Amino acid sequence: MIKNLADLFSTVLQRPKRTLVVVSANDSHSIEAAYNAVTSGLIRARLIGDENCIKKICSAENFDSSLLEIIHQPDDRLAATLAVEMIRKKEGDILMKGLIPTDQFIKAILDKEKGLLDPGNILSHVTVIQNPNYHKLMIVSDVAVLPLPDLGQKVQMIRYMVKTALALGISLPKVAVIAPSEQLLMQLESSKDAAFLSKMGERGQIKGCLIDGPLALDLAIDPESARIKGIGGEVAGDADCLLFPNLDTGNVFYKTNMKLAKAESAAMLVGARVPVVLTSRGDSTLTKQYSIALASLVS
């Protein structure tokens, strides 16, 4: 079992090396992330973008550009199309966004004829958080993509989190469906959906995990709170996965962890044929490396 994010590196290094395809790799942020992963032995990298720009950045940062495969395509839209085509041809295992508008990048992934989203799948976001105040890794969804997921999308989100948990070595992940209270509040969609999902898990309609909900956040992660409120079961106080009811709650939880608890994280888009890395300029170098390693592990 991978007990902390640093274990991702040693685990990935023991497995066949994956190929990262970076779309519009025309910025130092993207090139640095790919280059560090290559020199650490985690991946191979193919950078699609303006070759002159990429080599100029490599020179300024003292990166050996010969370690990177550079494919000249300065047009963002064409670069995204080419990257998706390479993934479809199995010439890459992980996709990563570079200096390209997010809507253009996502549009290429979602293209109905030539994209990477198979019928029945949704594109969602999974984050693995290492908080110094929690006794194990937390797998969280969704903090970046789906603003207000419906019940069917939440089923998919749980399945994506479970797949991630299995890749981390958690054989039977415990999923807490978060709502404001453990009481079933019929006026709240989050509470009703949590009850439905819990029942689906109980009936085996969502496999490979234990699901409980509705659970308030304190009951999901704090055994003392669960004991005081008399909430039993295997999930309460020991959740591996947290399903948030909407983007507002998930994003606030994520940023609170990062900024106030000084947590570390790894994140990826899931649901496409390959994991997709979306790093931010505000992410630390370590977060970028963790995210690439997680995507490599899941792929």
Helices and strands as residue ranges (DSSP letters): H 7-13, E 18-23, H 28-39, E 43-49, H 51-60, G 65-67, E 69-72, H 76-88, E 94-97, H 102-110, E 124-130, E 138-141, H 151-167, E 174-178, H 189-202, E 210-215, H 217-221, H 223-228, E 241-243, H 247-259, E 264-270, E 276-277, H 285-298
